[in-house]
Amino acid sequence: MATEDPTPIDDPWIIEAELHVPGMTVQVGSYDWAQSEETTQSVSEYILSMLMSPRHRFSQGVYDTEGSDGAYVDIGDMLLVPAGIPLRSRTSGGPIRFVRCRYEPTRFEALTGLQDLMTPDTLKHCLDIRDARLHEAMMRLAHEVLAPGFGVEALAEGLGIAIAIDLARHIRAIDPEPEMIAGGLAPWQLRRIVGYIDTHPGATGNVTELAALCGISCRHLRRLFKQTTKQTLHEYIRDAWVAKAKSLLCDTELPLKEITSQIGFTDPSSFSMAFRRATGAAPRTFRQQFAKGGFVARMDASHGKRGER
């Protein structure tokens, strides 16, 4: 059953709304992470979390398991925290907003069979899960929890099952060292592509220039990028411009027309449609919900309420 209550369940987590279905709880909430704080957590459930706000400037983690090299890796917008495996994390700090699925272990393991596949290499990839289907399903769950409609419990349970299965497929497709796949991109080519896209986010991306940087044709670039990363070049470029758009919407007061131009769209309407498809919210709505001033103010208000209790 869906409920809305800003009361914190685990200080300093603030749960805005949650929905309970068999074997799973979906939550939308926020968390104000202390600057430069390093924490270790171990949970009793399998928790898939996705950011609904821009990520911290710096955020890294490492799972403490036998055979782990102890090296921190970057945490992305979506991560899986498996039951019973300690996660050490560190961040530059600040407020974030999230949607997460908390699966009971027996339910999750029956759906995915992943309990025996949580090797150190696999766990590194669980800290930055990039999958368009998972992103879309998690955003839909978030909207259902915040604004429940007819049949919300049945829909949420179905989405939760689909998410678990798609996650299992995603993890099973992971290669521990994707850049070393025979016939794939060489490490130096992948670094050039990632570096260029991350510093030149655009709606379409300059595939011709990327191909020239790697000394291959556009056709081979697309094929080898997918073979190497398990993600299409289009999906990676989309993730890059969406991340840039979120940052501009939340951290600046630039007008929508200027943001549209910086992201590489020709007009605000096409940008709005593409952004809504990618995130589930229109740019103006996203800015209203997550702009730095409003978000921090809501966090402060929640902390004030908490202190009064």
Secondary structure, DSSP 4 states (H G I P E B T S, - for coil): -EEE----SSTTEEEEEEEEETTEEEEEEEEEEPTT-EEEE--SSEEEEEESSPPPSSEEEEE--TT-----EE--SEEEE-TT--EEEEE--EEEEEEEEEE-HHHHHHHH-GGG---HHHHHHTTS---HHHHHHHHHHHHHHHS--TTHHHHHHHHHHHHHHHHHHHHHT--SSGGGSTTS--HHHHHHHHHHHHHS--SS--HHHHHHHHTS-HHHHHHHHHHHHSS-HHHHHHHHHHHHHHHHHHH----HHHHHHHHT-SSHHHHHHHHHHHHSS-HHHHHHHH-HHHHHHHHHHHHHHHHH-
